[in-house]
Amino acid sequence: MNTKYVFVTGGVASSLGKGIIAASLAKLLQARGLRVTIQKFDPYINIDPGTLNPYEHGECYVTDDGAETDLDLGHYERFLGVHMSKANNVTTGKIYNTVITKEREGAYLGKTVQIVPHITDEIKRRMLLLGKTGKYDVVVTEIGGTVGDMESQPFVEAMRQLQWELPDEDFMSIHLTLVPYLAAAKELKTKPTQHSVQQLQQAGVHPDIIVCRTEKPLSPEIRRKIAQFCNVKPGHVIQSIDAPSIYQVPLNMELEKLDDMVLAHFDLSYLPDPDFAGLKLFLDRLYNPVHTVNIALVGKYVELQDAYKSILESFIHAGAANECKVKVHSIQSEHVNDDNIAEKLKGMDGVLVAPGFGERGLEGKIVAIRYARENKIPFFGICLGMQMCVVEFARDVLGLTNAISTEVNPATADPVIDLMEDQKSTTIKGGTMRLGAYDCKLDKDSLAYRIYGSETISERHRHRYEFNNDYLERMEAAGLKASGKNPDTGLVEIVEIQDHPFFIGVQFHPELKSTPEVPQPIFVAFIKAALEYQEKNNA
């Protein structure tokens, strides 16, 4: 069987959920026995989102092989339960960088290098790359941005060319649009969708299916009207209505028969029905919690939810595993100090100090960590959160009042967090951190080992600074134990305080591997500890 290619574009407005629709379709096809992967083509000129401020682009998602990618790849992994790679996220910057490098090397033999054919040829090569590995039956490609954007035009043109170069039974186009509801008129309006599809058709791409994002159900009349004016088959206009959880969307798309339409187009209708027992069990627990806990998320990018997307999703997964609704209370660390910390954390059953970069908001994080440590509140620190719990312990327990990371003060007398040796000569920022999956060996007499139940684990990293092992002996003697280390370098990966109900800091990003059906162990244990703390306080 030839590899099948499905392209998902969007129109009318951004943030409609192309990534969720792409992931839901992939989940449906995977559940019917196909080998599926998803890739994202982003129209920005950055090589990757690694140097972007979280307020610009939300979370930077990191894969096992060290790619810094769009946050939609997190959705892909959470829905499919498979690992993405560098090949799954392509930007305009990567495309142009490749073409310009080849031009400088003389690869084009003196030809004038142009958007068509050189840029579009490179886009097409990348679009087909995963399919040519032989690992996948279906490749779903999400095109970032909205149809009509100047930045997306080369991607749409590459799609147009592939639409005619590939056999009809190997290519499919799905277009996601918005059908807004006007409260004053009390009706859904189809004109934006018609205009969006017309723009796509003017570019030479003809959608096979139109998915309409809507907050009200689409009547049969509206569906027929959109099909008629947008030149798609009757029945190929479906709705993606607001759902209580993104994990409900695959089941909603199954009801809309999205997978049946795609399989019929690819002449694969003989495949078995999907089995969603695991997903349905997760949703049942999600929708019917027995308990509720309140968790403080102390961070510096809390104004934008997408900045901590994987952490928030991990709380959803861990909450369902504990039959518990997790209420996350975002606390801007810049606004935290000794005078207001008790009020800020009043009623909280656990404290998570989030990752980040730079000096802003650090002292507030340190205050929150000290309060959680001294008041025996379950604490979980991730990356910078782990580093700041080391700083807090050094200052308040070891008495090293000037302890800090050299990221903040390169001349500090007590650099308990320091730049890695191989980072000290690095001047290029993009793609030069410790990135991707690294092994960690756990001390068998530790909270970390009890959580994972394994001596060796692998988790993903994204950072430059590390625990300074010159302080390790003093830290451990005072009660901050290094319970996980990289077996090759000896770098500290996990710290914990054993004389505490739950106090753990990790240098890696455990949130990047959590899925609904396989929740991340530390998050599950943290929510369990929060429940126990709540029960003890209410006794």
C-alpha positions in Angstrom: 0.0 0.0 0.0 1.3 3.5 -0.9 1.6 6.0 1.9 -1.5 8.2 2.2 -1.2 11.9 2.8 -3.9 14.0 4.5 -3.4 17.8 4.7 -5.3 20.0 7.2 -5.6 23.7 6.6 -7.5 26.4 8.4 -9.4 29.5 7.5 -11.4 32.5 8.9 -9.5 32.7 12.2 -6.5 31.3 14.0 -6.6 29.0 17.1 -9.6 27.1 15.8 -8.0 23.8 16.7 -6.3 22.5 13.5 -3.9 20.6 15.7 -6.7 18.9 17.7 -8.6 17.9 14.5 -5.3 16.6 12.9 -4.5 14.6 16.1 -8.1 13.4 16.4 -8.1 12.1 12.8 -4.7 10.4 13.4 -6.1 8.8 16.6 -9.1 7.5 14.7 -7.0 6.0 12.0 -4.5 4.6 14.5 -7.3 2.9 16.4 -8.3 1.2 13.2 -5.0 -0.4 12.8 -3.0 2.0 10.6 0.5 3.3 11.3 0.0 7.1 11.5 2.2 10.1 12.2 1.5 13.8 12.1 3.7 16.7 11.0 3.3 20.5 11.4 4.5 23.1 8.9 4.8 26.5 10.6 5.0 29.7 8.5 7.3 31.7 10.7 10.9 32.4 9.6 12.5 31.3 12.9 14.3 28.0 12.5 12.4 26.7 15.4 10.5 28.2 18.4 13.5 27.6 20.7 14.4 31.3 20.9 10.8 32.6 21.0 9.4 34.2 24.2 6.5 31.9 25.6 4.2 35.0 25.3 4.9 35.0 21.5 4.3 31.4 20.8 3.3 29.5 23.9 5.3 26.5 25.1 8.3 25.2 23.3 7.7 21.4 23.1 10.8 19.2 23.1 11.0 15.7 21.5 13.2 12.7 22.5 15.7 13.6 19.7 16.1 17.1 21.0 13.9 19.1 18.5 12.5 22.3 19.8 9.0 22.3 18.2 5.6 23.9 18.1 3.3 23.0 21.1 0.9 21.2 18.7 3.4 18.3 18.6 2.6 17.8 22.3 -1.0 17.3 21.3 0.1 14.8 18.6 2.1 12.8 21.2 -0.6 12.9 23.8 -3.3 11.7 21.4 -1.3 9.0 19.6 1.0 7.9 22.4 4.0 7.8 20.0 7.1 10.0 19.9 7.6 12.8 17.4 11.0 13.8 16.0 12.8 16.6 14.3 11.2 15.6 11.0 7.7 16.3 12.4 8.0 20.1 12.7 9.1 22.2 9.7 9.3 26.0 9.6 9.7 28.4 6.8 13.0 29.2 8.4 14.2 25.6 8.0 13.0 25.6 4.3 14.8 28.8 3.4 17.9 27.9 5.4 18.2 24.6 3.4 17.7 26.2 0.0 20.0 29.1 0.7 22.7 26.8 2.0 22.4 24.7 -1.1 22.6 27.8 -3.3 25.8 28.9 -1.6 27.2 25.4 -2.2 26.5 25.7 -5.9 23.8 23.0 -5.9 21.6 24.8 -8.4 24.2 25.1 -11.1 23.9 28.8 -11.7 20.1 28.9 -11.9 18.0 31.8 -10.5 16.7 30.4 -7.2 13.0 31.2 -6.8 10.0 30.4 -4.6 8.7 28.2 -7.4 10.2 25.7 -8.0 13.0 25.7 -5.5 11.2 26.7 -2.2 8.1 24.6 -3.1 10.3 21.6 -4.1 12.0 21.7 -0.7 8.6 22.0 1.0 7.3 19.0 -1.0 10.4 17.0 -0.2 9.7 17.6 3.5 6.0 16.8 3.2 6.8 13.4 1.7 9.8 12.6 3.8 8.2 10.7 6.6 6.0 8.8 4.2 9.1 7.6 2.3 10.6 6.0 5.4 8.2 3.0 5.0 7.2 3.4 8.7 3.8 4.9 8.2 0.6 4.1 6.3 -0.8 7.6 6.7 0.9 11.0 7.2 -1.3 13.8 8.5 0.2 17.3 7.7 -1.1 20.4 9.5 -0.4 23.7 7.8 0.0 26.5 10.3 -1.6 29.9 10.0 -4.8 30.6 8.0 -5.5 30.4 4.3 -4.9 33.8 2.7 -1.9 34.6 4.9 1.1 35.8 2.9 3.4 33.5 5.0 1.4 30.3 4.2 1.2 30.8 0.4 4.3 28.6 -0.4 2.9 25.8 1.7 -0.5 26.0 -0.1 1.3 26.1 -3.5 3.3 23.0 -2.6 0.0 21.3 -1.6 -1.5 22.3 -4.9 1.3 20.7 -6.8 1.1 17.5 -4.7 -2.6 17.3 -5.3 -1.9 16.7 -9.0 1.4 14.8 -8.6 0.1 12.2 -6.2 -2.5 9.6 -7.2 -6.1 10.7 -6.2 -6.3 7.8 -3.8 -3.1 8.9 -2.0 -4.0 12.6 -1.4 -6.7 14.3 0.7 -7.4 17.8 1.8 -9.4 18.8 4.9 -10.2 22.4 5.6 -11.2 23.7 9.1 -13.2 26.9 9.3 -15.3 28.9 11.7 -19.1 29.1 11.5 -19.8 31.9 13.9 -23.1 32.3 15.8 -24.5 35.8 15.9 -26.5 36.2 19.0 -28.3 39.3 17.7 -29.5 37.5 14.6 -29.8 34.2 16.5 -28.3 32.3 13.6 -25.1 30.6 12.4 -23.4 32.4 9.5 -21.8 30.4 6.6 -20.4 33.3 4.6 -16.9 33.3 6.3 -16.6 29.6 5.5 -17.6 30.2 1.9 -15.0 32.9 1.5 -12.3 30.8 3.2 -12.9 27.9 0.9 -13.0 30.2 -2.2 -9.6 31.5 -1.2 -8.2 28.0 -0.9 -9.8 27.0 -4.3 -8.4 30.1 -5.9 -4.9 28.9 -4.8 -5.7 25.6 -6.7 -6.4 23.4 -3.7 -9.8 21.7 -3.5 -10.8 20.5 -0.1 -12.4 17.0 0.2 -13.9 17.6 3.6 -14.9 20.8 5.4 -14.8 20.7 9.2 -16.8 23.5 10.8 -15.8 24.8 14.2 -19.0 25.9 15.9 -20.5 26.5 19.3 -24.0 25.5 18.0 -25.0 22.3 16.1 -25.1 22.6 12.4 -28.5 21.9 10.9 -28.8 19.6 7.8 -29.8 22.7 5.8 -26.6 24.6 6.8 -24.5 21.6 5.9 -26.1 21.3 2.5 -25.6 25.0 1.9 -21.9 24.9 2.7 -21.4 21.8 0.6 -23.2 23.3 -2.4 -21.4 26.7 -2.3 -18.0 25.1 -1.5 -18.1 22.3 -4.1 -17.7 19.4 -1.8 -19.7 16.2 -1.7 -23.0 16.2 0.3 -22.2 14.7 3.7 -18.6 15.9 3.6 -19.4 19.0 5.7 -19.1 18.0 9.4 -19.1 19.9 12.7 -16.5 20.2 15.4 -18.7 21.6 18.2 -17.3 22.9 21.5 -16.4 19.9 23.7 -15.9 19.7 27.5 -12.4 18.3 26.9 -10.1 18.1 23.9 -9.8 14.4 24.5 -13.6 14.1 23.6 -12.9 15.4 20.1 -11.8 12.0 18.5 -15.1 10.5 19.7 -17.0 13.4 18.3 -15.2 13.1 15.0 -16.1 9.4 15.0 -19.7 10.3 15.4 -19.3 12.6 12.4 -17.8 9.7 10.5 -14.6 11.6 9.6 -12.6 8.4 9.7 -15.1 6.6 7.4 -14.9 9.4 4.8 -11.1 9.4 4.9 -10.9 5.6 4.6 -13.4 5.5 1.8 -11.4 8.1 -0.1 -8.3 5.9 0.4 -10.2 2.7 -0.5 -9.5 1.3 3.0 -13.1 0.9 4.2 -12.5 -2.8 5.1 -10.5 -1.8 8.3 -12.0 -2.8 11.7 -13.9 -0.4 13.9 -11.8 1.6 16.4 -11.4 0.5 20.0 -11.5 3.4 22.4 -11.8 1.5 25.7 -8.8 3.3 27.3 -9.8 6.7 26.2 -13.4 6.2 27.3 -12.2 5.1 30.8 -10.0 8.2 31.0 -12.9 10.4 30.0 -15.3 8.7 32.5 -12.8 9.5 35.3 -12.3 13.0 34.0 -16.0 13.8 33.9 -16.9 12.1 37.2 -14.2 13.1 39.8 -14.6 11.9 43.4 -12.2 14.5 44.9 -11.0 18.1 44.2 -7.5 19.5 45.0 -6.2 23.0 44.6 -2.7 23.4 43.2 -0.7 26.6 43.0 1.3 27.0 39.8 3.9 29.6 40.5 5.5 30.9 37.3 6.4 34.0 35.3 4.3 33.3 32.2 1.0 32.6 33.9 -0.9 35.2 31.9 -0.8 32.9 28.8 -2.1 29.4 29.4 -0.3 28.0 26.4 3.1 28.9 28.0 2.6 25.9 30.4 0.4 23.8 28.1 2.0 20.4 28.8 2.0 21.0 32.6 -1.7 21.8 32.6 -2.5 18.7 30.4 -0.4 16.6 32.8 -2.5 17.8 35.7 -5.6 16.7 33.8 -4.1 13.2 33.2 -2.9 12.8 36.8 -6.2 14.1 38.2 -8.1 11.5 36.2 -5.7 8.8 37.4 -6.6 9.8 41.0 -10.3 10.3 40.3 -9.7 13.9 41.2 -10.5 17.3 39.7 -7.3 19.4 39.8 -8.0 23.1 40.1 -4.9 25.0 39.0 -4.4 28.5 40.5 -1.9 30.5 38.5 0.3 32.8 40.6 2.6 35.3 39.0 5.9 34.9 40.8 6.8 38.5 40.3 4.0 39.4 42.7 5.0 37.0 45.4 6.9 38.1 48.5 7.4 37.3 52.2 4.5 39.5 53.2 1.8 38.0 51.0 2.9 34.4 50.5 0.7 33.0 53.2 -2.3 34.6 51.6 -1.3 33.6 48.1 -1.0 29.9 49.1 -4.0 29.8 51.5 -6.1 26.8 50.7 -3.6 25.2 48.4 -3.0 21.5 48.6 0.2 21.5 46.6 2.7 23.9 45.0 4.3 23.5 41.6 7.1 26.0 40.7 7.3 26.1 36.9 10.2 26.3 34.5 11.5 29.4 32.8 14.5 31.5 31.9 16.0 34.7 33.2 16.0 36.7 36.5 12.4 38.1 36.5 10.2 36.5 39.1 13.0 34.3 40.6 12.8 35.7 44.2 9.0 35.1 44.3 9.6 31.5 43.3 12.2 31.1 46.1 9.7 32.6 48.6 7.0 30.1 47.5 9.5 27.2 47.8 10.5 28.2 51.3 6.9 28.4 52.4 6.1 25.0 51.0 9.2 23.4 52.5 8.7 24.9 56.0 4.9 24.3 56.1 5.2 20.7 54.7 3.0 21.5 51.7 3.6 19.0 48.8 6.1 20.6 46.4 7.1 19.9 42.9 9.8 21.9 41.0 10.5 21.6 37.3 13.7 22.7 35.7 14.2 26.3 36.9 11.8 25.3 39.7 14.2 22.6 40.8 17.2 25.0 40.5 15.4 27.6 42.7 14.7 24.9 45.4 18.4 24.3 45.4 19.1 28.0 45.8 16.5 28.3 48.5 17.9 25.4 50.5 21.5 26.7 50.1 20.4 30.1 51.5 18.1 29.2 54.3 19.5 25.8 55.5 23.2 26.0 54.6 23.4 29.8 55.3 24.9 30.7 51.9 22.9 34.0 51.7 24.4 34.9 48.3 23.7 31.6 46.7 22.1 31.9 43.2 22.5 30.7 39.7 25.2 32.1 37.5 22.5 32.8 35.0 21.5 35.7 37.3 24.8 36.6 38.8 27.9 35.2 37.0 30.1 36.6 39.8 28.3 35.1 42.8 30.4 33.7 45.6 28.2 30.6 45.8 27.2 29.4 42.3 25.1 26.5 43.4 23.6 26.4 39.9 26.2 26.9 37.2 26.6 26.8 33.5 27.7 23.5 32.0 31.4 23.5 30.8 30.4 22.8 27.2 28.0 25.8 27.3 30.6 28.4 28.4 32.0 28.9 25.0 28.6 28.9 23.2 27.5 32.2 21.7 24.7 30.9 19.5 21.4 30.6 21.4 19.2 28.5 19.1 19.4 24.7 19.5 22.4 24.7 21.8 21.0 23.8 25.2 20.9 20.3 26.7 18.0 19.1 24.6 16.1 15.8 24.3 16.0 12.5 26.3 18.7 11.6 28.7 19.0 8.7 31.1 18.7 9.1 34.9 19.7 6.5 37.5 17.6 6.6 40.7 18.7 5.9 44.2 16.6 2.9 45.4 16.1 4.5 48.8 14.3 7.5 47.4 10.9 9.0 46.7 11.8 9.1 43.0 12.4 5.4 42.9 9.1 4.7 44.7 7.3 6.9 42.1 8.9 5.3 39.0 9.4 1.8 40.3 12.5 1.6 38.1 16.2 2.2 38.7 16.8 3.8 35.2 14.4 6.3 33.6 14.6 8.5 30.6 13.2 12.1 30.5 13.5 15.1 28.3 15.6 18.2 29.0 15.8 21.8 27.8 18.2 23.9 29.8 21.8 25.3 30.0 22.4 25.5 33.8 23.0 22.5 36.1 23.3 21.7 39.8 26.9 22.5 40.8 28.3 19.3 42.2 30.9 21.2 44.3 28.0 21.8 46.7 26.6 18.3 46.6 28.2 16.9 49.8 27.1 19.8 51.9 23.6 19.8 50.5 23.1 16.1 51.2 24.5 16.3 54.7 22.0 19.0 55.4 19.0 17.0 54.0 18.7 17.8 50.3 19.3 14.5 48.6 20.4 14.0 45.0 18.2 11.0 44.3 18.7 10.9 40.5 21.8 11.4 38.4 22.8 11.1 34.8 24.8 7.8 34.7 27.3 9.2 32.1 28.1 12.6 33.5 27.1 12.5 37.2 25.0 15.6 36.7 22.2 15.8 39.3 18.7 15.3 37.7 16.5 15.0 40.8 16.7 16.4 44.3 14.3 15.7 47.2 13.9 16.3 50.9 13.1 13.0 52.7 12.0 14.7 55.9 9.0 16.1 54.1 5.6 14.6 52.9 6.4 15.3 49.3 9.3 17.6 48.2 10.9 16.9 44.8 12.6 18.9 42.1 13.6 17.6 38.7 16.0 19.2 36.2 14.1 17.6 33.3 10.6 18.2 31.9 8.4 15.3 32.9 5.3 17.0 31.6 6.5 16.3 28.0 5.8 12.6 28.3 2.4 12.5 29.9 -0.6 11.1 28.0 -4.3 10.6 29.0 -3.9 6.8 29.1 -0.3 6.8 30.5 -0.1 9.7 32.9 3.3 10.9 34.0 4.3 9.2 37.4 5.5 12.2 39.2 2.4 14.2 38.5 0.2 11.2 39.6 2.2 10.9 42.8 2.1 14.7 43.4 -1.7 14.8 43.1 -2.0 11.8 45.4 0.2 13.6 48.0 -2.0 16.7 47.6 -5.0 14.6 48.3 -3.4 13.2 51.4 -2.3 16.6 52.6 -5.9 17.9 52.1 -7.3 14.9 54.0 -4.9 15.4 56.9 -5.7 19.1 57.1 -9.4 18.5 57.1 -9.3 15.7 59.7 
